[in-house]
Amino acid sequence: MTLRPQFSDPGELLKDPRGRKWMLQCAGCRRWGYRHDAPAKFFNRAHLEKYFEPLKLDERGLCEQCQTALSQK
């Protein structure tokens, strides 16, 4: 019998390298998300979708919300 990992909080997901490789963090707001171009299936995707949203970063490492905030200054 194989035990499946049960994740009760997002911090546990970030510790697992199999899913961590698809994670990103915005350099501005420090928000975590998973790569918007991640494959449809990968280890722990269902758990990541539960706690995080797709995140697209620009070349500076900023999410779309931070890019918009900077452009309005």
C-alpha positions as CSV (number, residue, x, y, z in Angstrom):
1,M,0.0,0.0,0.0
2,T,1.4,3.4,-1.0
3,L,0.5,6.4,1.2
4,R,-0.4,9.5,-0.6
5,P,0.9,12.8,0.9
6,Q,-1.7,14.9,2.5
7,F,-1.1,18.6,2.5
8,S,-2.9,20.6,5.1
9,D,-1.2,23.9,4.3
10,P,0.6,25.6,1.4
11,G,3.9,25.6,3.3
12,E,4.1,21.8,3.1
13,L,3.7,22.0,-0.7
14,L,6.6,24.3,-1.0
15,K,8.9,21.9,0.8
16,D,8.3,19.1,-1.8
17,P,10.8,19.5,-4.7
18,R,8.6,17.5,-7.1
19,G,6.0,20.3,-7.1
20,R,8.2,23.1,-6.0
21,K,9.9,23.3,-9.4
22,W,6.6,24.6,-10.9
23,M,6.3,27.4,-8.2
24,L,7.1,31.0,-8.7
25,Q,7.3,34.0,-6.3
26,C,6.7,37.6,-7.3
27,A,9.7,39.8,-6.5
28,G,7.4,42.7,-5.7
29,C,4.6,41.5,-3.5
30,R,6.2,38.1,-2.6
31,R,3.0,36.2,-3.6
32,W,3.4,32.6,-4.5
33,G,1.8,30.9,-7.5
34,Y,2.4,28.1,-9.9
35,R,3.8,28.7,-13.4
36,H,1.1,29.7,-15.9
37,D,2.8,27.5,-18.5
38,A,3.0,24.4,-16.3
39,P,1.9,21.1,-17.9
40,A,-1.7,20.0,-17.4
41,K,-0.5,17.1,-15.2
42,F,2.4,17.1,-12.8
43,F,3.0,15.9,-9.2
44,N,0.7,17.7,-6.7
45,R,-0.9,19.9,-9.3
46,A,-4.4,19.3,-7.7
47,H,-3.0,20.4,-4.3
48,L,-1.3,23.5,-5.9
49,E,-4.5,24.6,-7.6
50,K,-6.3,24.4,-4.2
51,Y,-3.9,26.9,-2.6
52,F,-2.3,28.9,-5.4
53,E,-3.2,30.5,-8.7
54,P,-1.3,30.6,-12.0
55,L,1.3,33.3,-11.9
56,K,3.0,34.9,-14.9
57,L,6.1,37.0,-14.1
58,D,7.9,39.5,-16.4
59,E,11.6,39.6,-17.0
60,R,12.0,41.6,-13.7
61,G,10.2,38.8,-11.7
62,L,7.0,40.9,-11.2
63,C,3.5,39.6,-11.4
64,E,0.8,41.4,-13.5
65,Q,-0.6,43.2,-10.4
66,C,2.8,44.7,-9.5
67,Q,3.5,45.6,-13.1
68,T,0.2,47.6,-13.2
69,A,1.0,49.3,-9.8
70,L,4.4,50.4,-11.1
71,S,3.0,51.7,-14.3
72,Q,0.5,53.9,-12.5
73,K,3.2,55.6,-10.4
